[in-house]
Amino acid sequence: MKIPIQINENSAEPLYHQIENQLRSLIVTGQLGEGTHLPSIREFAGSLNCSVITVRRVYQDLENEGLLRTKQGTGTFVAQVEAGDRENYRLKAAQEAMQAAVQSGKSVGCTEEELESLFREVLRAVYSN
């Protein structure tokens, strides 16, 4: 199975974090449904051109969150995620992204008012497409 993960090698965000966030998003939004069999760690690492250690860490982190389950000898599968949990993951992901953006803006001297204005601009631009 081909999992649509896009890696940006020029990003400051660590590779495992890029993969983990995108895989989490695919699970939480239901694009990868419960019971979906994921590629082996070796296969996935090969398709992403990254280290087996990186994919192992992603799988372990998502398993610890309850989004994946691994069965010895059969592989890794998407776990059942309750609707309330999906909502919590979805909102948490958005909140973390916004918090990082605010911290970044604050670190370069943007005021609260400037950030609010920029947020509204970006929001309009994204939702108008």
All heavy atoms as an XYZ file, in Angstrom:
1005
protein
N       0.838     -1.193      0.000
C       0.000      0.000      0.000
C       0.875      1.244      0.000
O       1.805      1.352      0.777
C      -0.902     -0.010      1.235
C      -1.498      1.346      1.536
S      -2.473      1.379      3.023
C      -3.912      2.148      2.368
N       0.553      2.174     -0.863
C       1.288      3.447     -0.943
C       0.611      4.445     -0.013
O      -0.577      4.729     -0.153
C       1.275      3.940     -2.398
C       1.855      5.317     -2.583
C       3.370      5.276     -2.569
C       3.918      6.623     -2.994
N       4.681      7.299     -2.010
N       1.359      4.954      0.939
C       0.828      5.940      1.869
C       1.316      7.313      1.425
O       2.513      7.524      1.268
C       1.273      5.639      3.315
C       0.708      4.273      3.720
C       0.793      6.714      4.269
C       1.114      3.825      5.088
N       0.378      8.254      1.202
C       0.754      9.569      0.651
C       1.424     10.495      1.665
O       0.800     11.364      2.252
C      -0.588     10.142      0.180
C      -1.598      9.504      1.086
C      -1.063      8.139      1.400
N       2.698     10.279      1.860
C       3.493     11.112      2.766
C       4.447     11.936      1.915
O       5.145     11.394      1.063
C       4.301     10.249      3.760
C       3.392      9.349      4.595
C       5.196     11.110      4.636
C       2.684      9.996      5.742
N       4.478     13.243      2.161
C       5.381     14.141      1.433
C       6.454     14.629      2.397
O       6.128     15.209      3.431
C       4.614     15.353      0.881
C       3.497     14.991     -0.070
C       4.013     14.394     -1.354
O       5.017     14.847     -1.897
N       3.346     13.369     -1.851
N       7.697     14.397      2.035
C       8.811     14.828      2.882
C       9.460     16.061      2.266
O       9.737     16.098      1.080
C       9.850     13.700      3.020
C       9.235     12.536      3.788
C      11.103     14.209      3.708
C      10.114     11.320      3.853
N       9.675     17.058      3.110
C      10.367     18.273      2.683
C      11.761     18.255      3.301
O      11.918     18.521      4.495
C       9.586     19.513      3.125
C      10.265     20.803      2.718
O      11.349     20.802      2.160
N       9.617     21.917      3.010
N      12.740     17.916      2.497
C      14.112     17.810      2.995
C      14.704     19.164      3.373
O      15.703     19.224      4.079
C      14.987     17.099      1.974
C      14.578     15.653      1.781
C      15.404     14.940      0.734
O      16.418     15.488      0.272
O      15.027     13.804      0.382
N      14.086     20.259      2.917
C      14.573     21.595      3.243
C      13.935     22.155      4.512
O      14.273     23.245      4.945
C      14.310     22.551      2.072
C      15.052     22.123      0.830
O      16.198     21.692      0.905
N      14.402     22.215     -0.315
N      13.013     21.415      5.081
C      12.316     21.876      6.277
C      13.210     21.739      7.510
O      14.011     20.805      7.613
C      11.045     21.047      6.487
O      10.426     21.374      7.711
N      13.024     22.660      8.442
C      13.741     22.576      9.720
C      13.103     21.514     10.617
O      13.713     21.062     11.578
C      13.722     23.930     10.419
N      11.883     21.122     10.287
C      11.174     20.107     11.070
C      11.851     18.749     10.865
O      12.104     18.346      9.729
C       9.716     20.041     10.610
C       8.865     19.076     11.383
C       7.421     19.051     10.908
O       7.149     19.397      9.750
O       6.574     18.661     11.720
N      12.137     18.031     11.943
C      12.791     16.725     11.805
C      11.972     15.778     10.924
O      10.739     15.826     10.914
C      12.855     16.194     13.242
C      12.715     17.391     14.104
C      11.884     18.374     13.340
N      12.667     14.914     10.212
C      12.048     13.981      9.281
C      10.992     13.115      9.972
O       9.873     12.952      9.477
C      13.130     13.111      8.646
C      12.712     12.163      7.543
C      12.104     12.935      6.382
C      13.913     11.367      7.063
N      11.336     12.542     11.140
C      10.390     11.669     11.828
C       9.124     12.433     12.194
O       8.017     11.899     12.157
C      11.014     11.013     13.069
C      10.971     11.882     14.299
C       9.894     11.833     15.173
C      11.995     12.779     14.577
C       9.840     12.641     16.292
C      11.953     13.585     15.685
C      10.874     13.516     16.545
O      10.818     14.336     17.641
N       9.281     13.717     12.521
C       8.132     14.539     12.910
C       7.228     14.789     11.702
O       6.001     14.756     11.827
C       8.634     15.850     13.524
C       7.671     16.484     14.457
N       6.934     17.580     14.112
C       7.306     16.161     15.722
C       6.162     17.926     15.127
N       6.365     17.069     16.108
N       7.826     15.049     10.543
C       7.043     15.240      9.316
C       6.221     13.991      9.012
O       5.017     14.071      8.741
C       7.951     15.538      8.125
C       8.651     16.880      8.165
C       9.514     17.080      6.926
O       9.050     16.875      5.810
N      10.761     17.471      7.121
N       6.876     12.839      9.081
C       6.198     11.573      8.777
C       5.112     11.299      9.814
O       3.979     10.951      9.475
C       7.216     10.410      8.725
C       8.236     10.646      7.609
C       6.504      9.077      8.542
C       9.448      9.738      7.680
N       5.453     11.466     11.081
C       4.512     11.193     12.168
C       3.276     12.082     12.069
O       2.150     11.596     12.188
C       5.211     11.391     13.512
C       4.387     10.973     14.706
C       5.177     11.073     15.995
O       6.246     10.427     16.097
O       4.729     11.801     16.898
N       3.466     13.374     11.839
C       2.326     14.291     11.741
C       1.417     13.940     10.573
O       0.191     13.970     10.699
C       2.804     15.740     11.615
C       3.319     16.298     12.918
O       3.004     15.794     13.996
N       4.125     17.337     12.840
N       2.018     13.615      9.430
C       1.210     13.291      8.260
C       0.476     11.962      8.427
O      -0.700     11.840      8.066
C       2.077     13.270      6.998
C       2.566     14.653      6.607
C       3.461     14.612      5.394
O       3.050     14.112      4.349
N       4.670     15.110      5.528
N       1.153     10.978      8.997
C       0.514      9.683      9.215
C      -0.608      9.817     10.241
O      -1.700      9.266     10.064
C       1.555      8.654      9.659
C       1.110      7.194      9.724
C       0.492      6.734      8.403
C       2.303      6.299     10.090
N      -0.371     10.583     11.306
C      -1.408     10.842     12.313
C      -2.620     11.491     11.651
O      -3.763     11.116     11.901
C      -0.871     11.733     13.432
C      -1.897     12.013     14.527
C      -1.394     12.979     15.588
N      -0.248     12.450     16.316
C       0.995     12.913     16.207
N       1.275     13.923     15.385
N       1.973     12.386     16.911
N      -2.369     12.470     10.802
C      -3.451     13.172     10.114
C      -4.261     12.219      9.233
O      -5.491     12.278      9.212
C      -2.858     14.304      9.272
O      -3.869     14.969      8.571
N      -3.579     11.329      8.511
C      -4.278     10.361      7.661
C      -5.170      9.432      8.482
O      -6.260      9.057      8.053
C      -3.267      9.540      6.852
C      -2.507     10.296      5.762
C      -1.340      9.454      5.239
C      -3.440     10.692      4.630
N      -4.713      9.084      9.673
C      -5.490      8.200     10.547
C      -6.667      8.959     11.159
O      -7.812      8.499     11.124
C      -4.594      7.597     11.651
C      -3.550      6.669     11.020
C      -5.431      6.857     12.696
C      -2.428      6.256     11.961
N      -6.395     10.130     11.706
C      -7.423     10.907     12.403
C      -8.546     11.349     11.463
O      -9.708     11.387     11.850
C      -6.781     12.112     13.126
C      -7.809     13.092     13.632
C      -5.916     11.625     14.276
N      -8.196     11.669     10.221
C      -9.221     12.101      9.267
C      -9.949     10.925      8.626
O     -10.884     11.115      7.857
C      -8.609     12.971      8.147
O      -7.630     12.199      7.432
C      -8.006     14.245      8.705
N      -9.517      9.710      8.936
C     -10.184      8.532      8.399
C      -9.708      8.123      7.017
O     -10.237      7.183      6.426
N      -8.706      8.811      6.479
C      -8.172      8.428      5.169
C      -7.493      7.061      5.226
O      -7.430      6.359      4.221
C      -7.211      9.496      4.654
C      -7.919     10.814      4.350
C      -6.930     11.893      3.961
O      -6.222     11.748      2.972
N      -6.869     12.958      4.738
N      -6.977      6.723      6.385
C      -6.501      5.363      6.650
C      -7.429      4.806      7.714
O      -7.388      5.216      8.872
C      -5.052      5.368      7.162
C      -3.963      5.745      6.171
C      -2.601      5.762      6.862
C      -3.937      4.787      4.999
N      -8.302      3.915      7.301
C      -9.332      3.402      8.205
C      -8.832      2.351      9.168
O      -7.746      1.777      8.996
N      -9.668      2.095     10.160
C      -9.359      1.082     11.162
C      -9.050     -0.242     10.480
O      -9.730     -0.654      9.542
C     -10.558      0.913     12.097
C     -10.382     -0.189     13.107
C     -11.642     -0.467     13.905
O     -12.592      0.329     13.847
O     -11.664     -1.505     14.576
N      -7.985     -0.880     10.936
C      -7.611     -2.174     10.403
C      -6.720     -2.123      9.178
O      -6.258     -3.157      8.701
N      -6.470     -0.920      8.656
C      -5.592     -0.805      7.489
C      -4.207     -1.334      7.838
O      -3.621     -0.935      8.845
C      -5.484      0.667      7.021
O      -6.776      1.141      6.676
C      -4.548      0.798      5.828
N      -3.724     -2.246      7.022
C      -2.397     -2.837      7.235
C      -1.348     -1.892      6.659
O      -1.393     -1.562      5.475
C      -2.334     -4.204      6.549
C      -1.074     -4.946      6.824
N      -0.083     -5.074      5.895
C      -0.644     -5.591      7.934
C       0.908     -5.779      6.414
N       0.595     -6.104      7.650
N      -0.446     -1.429      7.493
C       0.616     -0.522      7.054
C       1.806     -1.325      6.535
O       1.995     -2.479      6.909
C       1.053      0.375      8.207
C      -0.025      1.303      8.784
C       0.561      2.143      9.911
C      -0.617      2.189      7.725
N       2.613     -0.689      5.693
C       3.818     -1.379      5.209
C       4.747     -1.719      6.377
O       4.699     -1.066      7.423
C       4.489     -0.350      4.298
C       3.499      0.733      4.078
C       2.503      0.669      5.176
N       5.574     -2.714      6.174
C       6.567     -3.032      7.201
C       7.471     -1.819      7.382
O       7.556     -0.950      6.502
C       7.405     -4.245      6.783
O       8.282     -3.890      5.728
N       8.154     -1.780      8.490
C       9.061     -0.673      8.770
C      10.097     -0.551      7.648
O      10.356      0.541      7.149
C       9.752     -0.868     10.143
C       8.723     -0.678     11.261
C      10.922      0.086     10.311
C       9.228     -1.039     12.645
N      10.631     -1.666      7.228
C      11.655     -1.676      6.178
C      11.082     -1.176      4.846
O      11.703     -0.377      4.155
C      12.233     -3.077      6.042
C      13.573     -3.099      5.385
C      14.250     -4.450      5.529
N      15.230     -4.347      6.610
C      15.343     -5.182      7.626
N      14.564     -6.217      7.716
N      16.248     -5.001      8.546
N       9.888     -1.662      4.477
C       9.248     -1.231      3.226
C       8.970      0.266      3.240
O       9.226      0.969      2.261
C       7.908     -1.946      3.029
C       7.956     -3.369      2.597
C       6.553     -3.928      2.506
O       6.046     -4.394      3.554
O       5.971     -3.886      1.413
N       8.383      0.742      4.342
C       8.004      2.149      4.452
C       9.246      3.034      4.388
O       9.264      4.052      3.697
C       7.225      2.360      5.741
C       6.352      3.583      5.766
C       5.915      4.208      4.607
C       5.935      4.120      6.976
C       5.103      5.337      4.647
C       5.127      5.237      7.032
C       4.712      5.847      5.862
N      10.289      2.638      5.109
C      11.541      3.401      5.096
C      12.108      3.456      3.675
O      12.565      4.509      3.219
C      12.553      2.785      6.054
N      12.049      2.348      2.967
C      12.539      2.308      1.595
C      11.753      3.226      0.675
O      12.329      3.940     -0.155
N      10.415      3.246      0.833
C       9.593      4.094     -0.039
C       9.785      5.575      0.268
O       9.586      6.424     -0.596
C       8.113      3.716      0.078
O       7.576      4.099      1.325
N      10.173      5.888      1.505
C      10.387      7.282      1.903
C      11.856      7.698      1.791
O      12.192      8.852      2.046
C       9.917      7.492      3.344
C       8.421      7.330      3.600
C       8.130      7.379      5.098
C       7.617      8.372      2.860
N      12.722      6.750      1.442
C      14.166      6.999      1.390
C      14.694      7.547      2.712
O      15.366      8.581      2.758
C      14.530      7.947      0.245
C      14.268      7.329     -1.103
O      14.542      6.155     -1.313
N      13.716      8.118     -2.014
N      14.307      6.878      3.786
C      14.782      7.298      5.107
C      15.220      6.064      5.892
O      15.115      4.934      5.419
C      13.708      8.081      5.849
S      12.309      7.098      6.400
N      15.687      6.285      7.067
C      16.203      5.232      7.928
C      15.077      4.376      8.516
O      14.001      4.875      8.837
C      17.001      5.884      9.057
O      17.175      5.008     10.130
N      15.376      3.098      8.690
C      14.461      2.184      9.363
C      14.201      2.680     10.791
O      13.092      2.573     11.308
C      15.063      0.755      9.367
C      14.298     -0.168     10.288
C      15.114      0.201      7.952
N      15.207      3.240     11.416
C      15.085      3.755     12.787
C      14.043      4.881     12.840
O      13.261      4.975     13.785
C      16.454      4.235     13.309
C      17.401      3.040     13.423
C      16.324      4.954     14.641
C      18.853      3.407     13.643
N      14.018      5.717     11.811
C      13.062      6.820     11.753
C      11.637      6.282     11.720
O      10.775      6.726     12.482
C      13.329      7.702     10.512
O      14.639      8.242     10.612
C      12.317      8.818     10.387
N      11.377      5.327     10.853
C      10.026      4.765     10.731
C       9.658      3.987     11.992
O       8.525      4.069     12.465
C       9.904      3.882      9.468
C       8.547      3.188      9.416
C      10.117      4.726      8.218
N      10.608      3.267     12.560
C      10.336      2.535     13.806
C       9.884      3.521     14.894
O       8.925      3.256     15.620
C      11.572      1.765     14.273
C      11.306      0.972     15.560
C      12.508      0.168     16.026
N      12.801     -0.896     15.068
C      13.976     -1.044     14.456
N      14.971     -0.217     14.705
N      14.171     -2.031     13.610
N      10.549      4.655     14.975
C      10.182      5.662     15.984
C       8.776      6.189     15.732
O       7.990      6.356     16.668
C      11.192      6.811     15.971
C      10.864      7.876     16.979
C      11.923      8.939     17.047
N      11.542      9.952     18.012
C      12.233     11.027     18.256
N      13.373     11.248     17.636
N      11.806     11.914     19.132
N       8.443      6.462     14.470
C       7.104      6.944     14.121
C       6.063      5.907     14.532
O       5.066      6.240     15.190
C       6.998      7.244     12.599
C       5.553      7.466     12.189
C       7.853      8.453     12.236
N       6.260      4.664     14.155
C       5.304      3.605     14.487
C       5.159      3.464     16.006
O       4.054      3.341     16.519
C       5.743      2.276     13.874
C       5.363      2.062     12.417
C       4.990      3.109     11.582
C       5.392      0.794     11.867
C       4.660      2.896     10.250
C       5.058      0.567     10.535
C       4.693      1.620      9.735
O       4.354      1.403      8.420
N       6.272      3.503     16.730
C       6.219      3.372     18.184
C       5.467      4.535     18.824
O       4.638      4.337     19.716
C       7.626      3.262     18.771
C       8.265      1.919     18.517
C       9.715      1.864     18.983
O      10.386      2.879     19.150
N      10.222      0.643     19.160
N       5.762      5.762     18.367
C       5.076      6.935     18.922
C       3.571      6.857     18.688
O       2.773      7.125     19.593
C       5.618      8.237     18.313
C       7.011      8.611     18.812
O       7.507      7.950     19.746
O       7.585      9.573     18.264
N       3.177      6.485     17.476
C       1.746      6.416     17.155
C       1.069      5.233     17.853
O      -0.107      5.300     18.194
C       1.534      6.368     15.642
C       1.948      7.650     14.903
C       1.768      7.501     13.406
C       1.188      8.872     15.411
N       1.832      4.188     18.085
C       1.281      3.064     18.859
C       1.076      3.490     20.317
O       0.059      3.168     20.926
C       2.197      1.847     18.772
C       1.568      0.604     19.345
C       2.324     -0.678     18.991
O       3.390     -0.617     18.361
O       1.811     -1.745     19.376
N       2.025      4.240     20.861
C       1.886      4.742     22.239
C       0.692      5.674     22.388
O       0.089      5.756     23.455
C       3.164      5.456     22.679
C       4.323      4.501     22.875
O       4.143      3.297     23.049
N       5.539      5.020     22.822
N       0.337      6.384     21.300
C      -0.831      7.269     21.316
C      -2.132      6.492     21.130
O      -3.216      7.049     21.260
C      -0.732      8.306     20.190
C       0.279      9.381     20.414
C       0.313     10.386     19.274
O      -0.737     10.631     18.636
O       1.401     10.931     19.009
N      -2.021      5.226     20.770
C      -3.209      4.413     20.549
C      -3.749      4.472     19.132
O      -4.860      3.997     18.872
N      -2.969      5.031     18.210
C      -3.431      5.144     16.828
C      -3.036      3.931     15.979
O      -3.671      3.666     14.955
C      -2.892      6.421     16.185
C      -3.383      7.731     16.805
C      -2.684      8.918     16.169
C      -4.887      7.850     16.664
N      -2.004      3.213     16.395
C      -1.562      2.014     15.688
C      -1.498      0.865     16.671
O      -1.390      1.068     17.880
C      -0.160      2.214     15.075
C       0.018      3.273     14.012
C       1.475      3.328     13.556
C      -0.901      3.031     12.828
N      -1.567     -0.337     16.120
C      -1.332     -1.530     16.935
C      -0.489     -2.487     16.106
O      -0.644     -2.575     14.894
C      -2.627     -2.169     17.398
C      -3.562     -2.589     16.315
C      -4.888     -3.118     16.881
N      -5.904     -3.195     15.856
C      -5.972     -4.127     14.914
N      -5.074     -5.068     14.870
N      -6.934     -4.121     14.013
N       0.420     -3.151     16.774
C       1.308     -4.082     16.101
C       1.033     -5.483     16.617
O       0.918     -5.694     17.825
C       2.785     -3.713     16.347
O       3.003     -2.387     15.851
C       3.729     -4.668     15.645
N       0.883     -6.422     15.682
C       0.711     -7.826     16.030
C       1.962     -8.557     15.563
O       2.300     -8.508     14.379
C      -0.515     -8.416     15.327
C      -1.824     -7.900     15.842
C      -2.964     -8.613     15.148
C      -4.299     -8.097     15.633
N      -5.405     -8.752     14.908
N       2.632     -9.194     16.508
C       3.860     -9.915     16.189
C       3.586    -10.922     15.072
O       2.646    -11.704     15.146
C       4.382    -10.630     17.445
C       5.777    -11.165     17.296
C       6.807    -10.049     17.149
O       6.645     -8.963     17.676
N       7.862    -10.339     16.417
N       4.388    -10.843     14.022
C       4.274    -11.790     12.928
C       3.309    -11.388     11.830
O       3.357    -11.937     10.740
N       2.406    -10.436     12.108
C       1.444    -10.044     11.068
C       1.604     -8.599     10.626
O       1.199     -8.247      9.535
C      -0.016    -10.272     11.524
O      -0.249     -9.560     12.724
C      -0.305    -11.740     11.726
N       2.146     -7.736     11.473
C       2.409     -6.368     11.060
C       1.760     -5.303     11.905
O       1.279     -5.550     13.004
N       1.735     -4.104     11.344
C       1.202     -2.922     12.025
C      -0.071     -2.480     11.338
O      -0.132     -2.414     10.112
C       2.253     -1.791     12.011
O       3.449     -2.270     12.644
C       1.758     -0.569     12.753
N      -1.077     -2.177     12.150
C      -2.406     -1.828     11.653
C      -2.895     -0.541     12.303
O      -2.496     -0.203     13.421
C      -3.407     -2.942     11.997
C      -3.036     -4.275     11.432
C      -2.161     -5.118     12.104
C      -3.544     -4.680     10.215
C      -1.805     -6.346     11.576
C      -3.195     -5.912      9.677
C      -2.319     -6.750     10.360
N      -3.806      0.145     11.606
C      -4.457      1.314     12.181
C      -5.427      0.813     13.246
O      -6.231     -0.088     12.995
C      -5.206      2.132     11.103
C      -5.987      3.271     11.734
C      -4.224      2.655     10.054
N      -5.345      1.389     14.426
C      -6.207      1.002     15.539
C      -7.568      1.681     15.420
O      -7.738      2.639     14.660
C      -5.546      1.397     16.867
N      -8.517      1.191     16.197
C      -9.826      1.831     16.250
C      -9.675      3.155     17.001
O      -9.097      3.204     18.078
C     -10.829      0.946     16.988
C     -12.194      1.573     17.111
C     -13.176      0.682     17.852
O     -12.829     -0.396     18.303
N     -14.387      1.143     17.983
N     -10.178      4.221     16.389
C     -10.113      5.542     17.015
C     -11.542      6.042     17.170
O     -12.270      6.174     16.181
C      -9.282      6.535     16.158
C      -9.194      7.881     16.849
C      -7.892      5.984     15.881
N     -11.945      6.254     18.398
C     -13.309      6.726     18.675
C     -13.509      8.133     18.124
O     -12.556      8.905     18.008
C     -13.560      6.728     20.188
C     -13.436      5.361     20.841
C     -14.449      4.364     20.337
O     -15.589      4.754     20.005
O     -14.106      3.175     20.263
N     -14.759      8.473     17.815
C     -15.079      9.787     17.237
C     -14.587     10.928     18.124
O     -14.027     11.905     17.635
C     -16.576      9.905     16.999
N     -14.773     10.815     19.436
C     -14.321     11.860     20.355
C     -12.815     12.009     20.339
O     -12.285     13.118     20.409
N     -12.117     10.875     20.237
C     -10.654     10.917     20.169
C     -10.196     11.557     18.863
O      -9.241     12.319     18.840
C     -10.067      9.508     20.288
C     -10.248      8.923     21.677
O     -10.417      9.706     22.634
O     -10.217      7.688     21.795
N     -10.888     11.233     17.762
C     -10.554     11.844     16.467
C     -10.650     13.362     16.571
O      -9.780     14.084     16.112
C     -11.515     11.377     15.374
C     -11.243     10.023     14.855
C     -12.137      9.731     13.646
N     -12.143      8.338     13.341
C     -11.200      7.725     12.640
N     -10.200      8.416     12.169
N     -11.256      6.441     12.414
N     -11.733     13.823     17.200
C     -11.944     15.264     17.354
C     -10.823     15.880     18.192
O     -10.287     16.928     17.858
C     -13.308     15.524     18.001
C     -13.692     16.968     18.101
C     -13.974     17.620     16.755
O     -14.055     16.925     15.727
O     -14.100     18.852     16.736
N     -10.443     15.218     19.275
C      -9.371     15.727     20.136
C      -8.044     15.794     19.396
O      -7.321     16.783     19.500
C      -9.218     14.856     21.386
C     -10.368     15.037     22.355
O     -11.092     16.034     22.296
N     -10.563     14.072     23.222
N      -7.697     14.740     18.642
C      -6.450     14.743     17.872
C      -6.463     15.857     16.837
O      -5.479     16.548     16.633
C      -6.259     13.404     17.155
C      -5.783     12.284     18.043
C      -6.544     11.142     18.214
C      -4.549     12.348     18.689
C      -6.113     10.098     19.023
C      -4.112     11.314     19.496
C      -4.899     10.193     19.658
O      -4.462      9.171     20.447
N      -7.621     16.009     16.165
C      -7.748     17.022     15.117
C      -7.521     18.420     15.681
O      -6.729     19.202     15.157
C      -9.149     16.898     14.493
C      -9.378     17.694     13.258
C     -10.773     17.412     12.706
N     -11.828     17.855     13.584
C     -12.265     19.110     13.646
N     -11.746     20.031     12.874
N     -13.234     19.444     14.473
N      -8.199     18.735     16.776
C      -8.073     20.055     17.378
C      -6.695     20.277     17.992
O      -6.133     21.371     17.904
C      -9.166     20.279     18.427
C     -10.589     20.339     17.870
C     -11.603     20.431     19.002
C     -10.751     21.488     16.895
N      -6.132     19.230     18.582
C      -4.797     19.340     19.171
C      -3.758     19.643     18.088
O      -2.875     20.479     18.282
C      -4.439     18.051     19.900
C      -3.078     18.092     20.568
C      -2.755     16.779     21.254
C      -1.343     16.808     21.787
N      -0.863     15.487     22.180
N      -3.879     18.979     16.936
C      -2.927     19.214     15.843
C      -3.010     20.657     15.364
O      -1.984     21.311     15.144
C      -3.204     18.253     14.689
N      -4.232     21.173     15.215
C      -4.401     22.555     14.771
C      -3.861     23.523     15.821
O      -3.181     24.497     15.486
C      -5.877     22.845     14.491
N      -4.132     23.255     17.082
C      -3.660     24.132     18.159
C      -2.135     24.160     18.209
O      -1.532     25.230     18.349
C      -4.214     23.669     19.502
C      -3.799     24.574     20.650
C      -4.343     24.093     21.987
O      -4.676     22.925     22.157
N      -4.440     25.006     22.930
N      -1.501     23.007     18.067
C      -0.036     22.954     18.107
C       0.573     23.726     16.936
O       1.574     24.427     17.105
C       0.446     21.504     18.109
C       0.209     20.805     19.431
C       0.563     19.328     19.409
O       0.944     18.801     18.331
O       0.452     18.693     20.472
N      -0.032     23.600     15.763
C       0.476     24.326     14.592
C       0.335     25.831     14.792
O       1.241     26.604     14.470
C      -0.266     23.880     13.335
N      -0.811     26.247     15.343
C      -1.018     27.684     15.585
C      -0.073     28.202     16.653
O       0.459     29.303     16.531
C      -2.469     27.951     15.990
C      -3.421     27.912     14.829
S      -5.041     28.493     15.334
C      -5.984     27.030     15.099
N       0.150     27.399     17.680
C       1.058     27.812     18.744
C       2.473     27.995     18.191
O       3.148     28.975     18.516
C       1.061     26.778     19.867
C       1.805     27.237     21.098
C       1.510     26.365     22.305
O       0.851     25.336     22.207
N       2.011     26.777     23.447
N       2.904     27.092     17.332
C       4.237     27.215     16.727
C       4.317     28.470     15.865
O       5.325     29.179     15.884
C       4.544     25.974     15.892
N       3.240     28.764     15.120
C       3.224     29.956     14.266
C       3.280     31.227     15.113
O       4.013     32.172     14.794
C       1.981     29.962     13.384
N       2.532     31.244     16.209
C       2.533     32.423     17.093
C       3.915     32.600     17.720
O       4.443     33.717     17.764
C       1.430     32.305     18.172
C       1.603     33.374     19.249
C       0.051     32.413     17.526
N       4.503     31.508     18.184
C       5.848     31.594     18.776
C       6.854     32.125     17.752
O       7.697     32.954     18.073
C       6.310     30.223     19.284
C       5.582     29.754     20.518
C       5.894     30.593     21.744
O       6.837     31.373     21.793
N       5.073     30.462     22.766
N       6.739     31.655     16.521
C       7.632     32.107     15.460
C       7.447     33.598     15.193
O       8.420     34.349     15.079
C       7.351     31.299     14.191
O       8.187     31.698     13.155
N       6.199     34.031     15.095
C       5.914     35.449     14.880
C       6.411     36.311     16.027
O       7.011     37.372     15.827
N       6.176     35.839     17.242
C       6.619     36.574     18.431
C       8.137     36.680     18.466
O       8.688     37.732     18.826
C       6.100     35.878     19.693
C       6.388     36.621     20.964
C       5.796     35.905     22.166
C       6.156     36.631     23.453
N       5.668     35.922     24.639
N       8.825     35.619     18.050
C      10.287     35.619     18.100
C      10.905     36.621     17.125
O      12.048     37.029     17.302
C      10.843     34.219     17.824
O      10.699     33.876     16.461
N      10.153     37.008     16.088
C      10.670     38.015     15.152
C      10.066     39.390     15.410
O      10.192     40.301     14.592
C      10.467     37.592     13.670
C      11.286     36.364     13.357
C       9.008     37.394     13.324
N       9.393     39.536     16.561
C       8.934     40.851     16.989
C       7.539     41.261     16.547
O       7.189     42.438     16.655
N       6.737     40.326     16.054
C       5.360     40.676     15.672
C       4.525     40.923     16.917
O       4.677     40.238     17.925
C       4.711     39.544     14.868
S       5.381     39.320     13.223
N       3.647     41.903     16.823
C       2.730     42.180     17.932
C       1.537     41.231     17.840
O       1.292     40.604     16.807
C       2.207     43.625     17.877
O       1.400     43.758     16.700
C       3.345     44.634     17.870
N       0.783     41.172     18.907
C      -0.422     40.351     18.939
C      -1.398     40.795     17.850
O      -1.990     39.964     17.147
C      -1.069     40.463     20.326
C      -2.167     39.477     20.570
C      -2.686     39.507     22.003
O      -1.915     39.836     22.929
O      -3.876     39.200     22.178
N      -1.520     42.108     17.684
C      -2.429     42.650     16.672
C      -1.972     42.264     15.258
O      -2.787     41.918     14.405
C      -2.541     44.177     16.788
C      -3.215     44.652     18.067
C      -2.305     44.577     19.304
O      -1.055     44.540     19.172
O      -2.864     44.517     20.419
N      -0.661     42.333     15.006
C      -0.142     41.941     13.692
C      -0.412     40.465     13.410
O      -0.814     40.098     12.303
C       1.371     42.216     13.602
C       1.729     43.679     13.518
C       3.224     43.916     13.641
O       3.896     43.232     14.443
O       3.717     44.802     12.912
N      -0.210     39.644     14.427
C      -0.439     38.210     14.246
C      -1.916     37.909     14.011
O      -2.253     37.067     13.168
C       0.086     37.431     15.454
C       1.604     37.381     15.584
C       2.009     36.694     16.888
C       2.224     36.681     14.405
N      -2.797     38.601     14.735
C      -4.233     38.404     14.500
C      -4.609     38.786     13.078
O      -5.366     38.077     12.407
C      -5.055     39.233     15.488
C      -5.100     38.662     16.879
C      -5.916     39.525     17.841
O      -6.736     40.355     17.390
O      -5.730     39.352     19.050
N      -4.074     39.888     12.596
C      -4.346     40.341     11.236
C      -3.810     39.337     10.209
O      -4.492     38.997      9.236
C      -3.713     41.717     11.013
O      -3.890     42.130      9.690
N      -2.580     38.876     10.431
C      -1.992     37.879      9.530
C      -2.806     36.587      9.539
O      -3.029     35.970      8.496
C      -0.548     37.574      9.934
C       0.483     38.650      9.608
C       1.821     38.319     10.264
C       0.651     38.775      8.102
N      -3.250     36.176     10.708
C      -4.046     34.951     10.812
C      -5.327     35.081      9.995
O      -5.690     34.173      9.250
C      -4.370     34.638     12.278
C      -5.245     33.421     12.433
C      -4.699     32.149     12.270
C      -6.584     33.543     12.721
C      -5.504     31.015     12.392
C      -7.385     32.419     12.842
C      -6.836     31.153     12.688
N      -6.007     36.210     10.122
C      -7.246     36.415      9.348
C      -6.960     36.395      7.855
O      -7.728     35.831      7.080
C      -7.930     37.719      9.775
C      -8.698     37.576     11.096
C      -9.609     38.773     11.363
N      -8.894     40.015     11.575
C      -8.307     40.367     12.716
N      -8.356     39.558     13.742
N      -7.679     41.517     12.828
N      -5.858     37.025      7.428
C      -5.480     37.019      6.007
C      -5.247     35.599      5.503
O      -5.747     35.215      4.442
C      -4.181     37.813      5.785
C      -4.339     39.307      5.709
C      -2.983     39.980      5.473
O      -2.198     39.484      4.660
O      -2.736     40.991      6.145
N      -4.475     34.841      6.249
C      -4.162     33.477      5.854
C      -5.434     32.624      5.847
O      -5.668     31.838      4.921
C      -3.086     32.856      6.787
C      -2.920     31.371      6.541
C      -1.764     33.591      6.612
N      -6.258     32.803      6.836
C      -7.514     32.057      6.932
C      -8.386     32.322      5.715
O      -8.902     31.387      5.085
C      -8.232     32.473      8.217
C      -9.318     31.577      8.759
C      -8.786     30.190      9.062
C      -9.906     32.186     10.022
N      -8.528     33.598      5.353
C      -9.332     33.960      4.169
C      -8.724     33.371      2.903
O      -9.419     32.835      2.053
C      -9.452     35.478      4.038
C     -10.551     36.082      4.892
C     -10.820     37.529      4.522
N      -9.691     38.409      4.780
C      -9.428     38.999      5.941
N     -10.243     38.799      6.965
N      -8.394     39.781      6.095
N      -7.405     33.457      2.777
C      -6.732     32.948      1.582
C      -6.920     31.443      1.430
O      -7.204     30.937      0.343
C      -5.241     33.301      1.619
N      -6.776     30.716      2.522
C      -6.892     29.258      2.462
C      -8.329     28.827      2.182
O      -8.581     27.943      1.367
C      -6.360     28.617      3.770
C      -6.743     27.154      3.860
C      -4.860     28.797      3.871
N      -9.277     29.448      2.854
C     -10.670     29.027      2.698
C     -11.370     29.602      1.484
O     -12.452     29.162      1.127
C     -11.470     29.320      3.975
C     -11.242     28.260      5.025
C     -10.298     28.417      6.030
C     -11.948     27.065      4.988
C     -10.079     27.435      6.966
C     -11.737     26.078      5.923
C     -10.802     26.263      6.910
O     -10.583     25.276      7.835
N     -10.756     30.544      0.804
C     -11.382     31.110     -0.402
C     -11.072     30.264     -1.644
O     -11.651     30.459     -2.680
C     -10.944     32.557     -0.630
O      -9.575     32.603     -0.982
N     -10.125     29.347     -1.519
C      -9.753     28.493     -2.661
C     -10.675     27.318     -2.795
O     -11.098     26.622     -2.097
C      -8.310     28.001     -2.548
C      -7.341     29.171     -2.717
O      -7.632     30.121     -3.414
N      -6.195     29.068     -2.076
